[in-house]
Amino acid sequence: MGEFGAALTAYAKLLALRPQYTSATEYLAETHLALGEIDKATAAYSKLVELDPARAEELLAAINDWLAKPLEKASRDTIKQVYDWLMNLRKARARP
C-alpha cells in the first residue's frame, strides 16, 4: 500500500480534526478508488456529496473525463462502478 497507506493515514488524521473539510474527503475517496476499495470510496464520496451537494455534478464530470481516457480494464471497471453509484445517488436525491 506504501504511499497510498500514508495518504489514507494523513487524510484520516486531518478529517478527525476537521470533519467538514471537503477537499480531504475528496482525496480520501480518490485514494480508496485508486486502491480499488469501491465500498470505502463510495462512502467517502457519499460524505462529500452530503457536505457539498453541488460536488455531485463536478464528480460526474470528472468521472466522465476519466472514462474518456485510455485506461486498463480494471481501472475502467472500477471508475464505472463509482460513476453508476453516483448517478443512482443523484437520482435518489432528485426524487421528491
Secondary structure, 3 states (H helix, E strand, C coil): CHHHHHHHHHHHHHHHHCCCCHHHHHHHHHHHHHCCCHHHHHHHHHHHHHHCCCHHHHHHHHHHHHHHCCCCHHHHHHHHHHHHHHHHHHHHHHCC
